[in-house]
Each structure stands twice: as structure tokens, then as C-alpha cells.
Amino acid sequence: MHPQLELLLEIQDLQMQRGGLADGTLGDMESDVFDIKVEDAISSLDEKVLELEGRLEEGVRKRYQLVTGKGPRVVAPVINGICYGCFVAISTARASETGRNRRVESCDHCGRFLYHLD
């Protein structure tokens, strides 16, 4: 998998974790079971996200910033030729290319970064 795509997936995962802490979905467990202050955990996640964003190449970072404004998921899987960010089919030629995850590509419809599972 392309290193920039791996970074994008890491960032997305950290932001989903942050969202769960911020909205209270995960906060009780972290506080009660692990004795972690939610505010401190959110701050640590924010710092790590900023660090990883700084490692993105300029073109990838610009697209990432555009897509981030549209919703929480910036990376979507492609399964059977369908972008699971917008549920629109990608071109057959793109779906059948070899080495698809060795480059950074995005959906022509929703702009999300894509990784192929099929």
C-alpha cells in the first residue's frame, strides 16, 4: 500500500477515535476502566493528527483538506468496483488495473481517497 494512503488511514482512524471521545460514545469506558481523562486523550489525539498531517505530501494534503470539510471519512474502500464513500461505480478500467493500492487515487464523484479491497 502507498505510504501516503497508509498515513491517511491512520489519520482517519485517529479522528474517528477522537469523535467517539468527544461525543461521549467512548468517554465513560476510558474514564472508568482505564482511568484516562477524556480531555487529555482528545488533546493527545489532536497532536498526533497534526503530526501525521504534516507528513502528507503537499498535493495529498490539499485534497485531504478539501475532503475533510465534507465529512468525517476521507478514505473509502472500493469493493467490486463501487466507492463505499458515495456508492458510485468507478470506471471499469480503473477498477481492473493492477497495483491500485500502490498509488494514491481518489473518487471522481465524491473526492475521497480510495483503497481497493477486491
SULBEL-V784572 format. One line per field, one symbol per residue. phi: phi as a letter, one per 40 degrees, with the letter a starting at -180 (. if undefined). burial: 1 if it has 24 or more other ideal C-beta (glycine too) atoms within 12 Angstrom, else 0. A space follows every 50 residues. Layout:
# SULBEL-V784572
phi: ???
burial: ???
This chain:
# SULBEL-V784572
phi: .cdccccccccccccccccccccgcbdccccccbfbcdcccccccdcccc cccccccdcccccdcccdcciccbbbcbbfgbcccbgbcccdccccccgc ccbcbbcccbgccbbcbb
burial: 00011011111101101100100000100100000001001100100010 01100100011011001100001111110011111000010000000001 100111100111111100
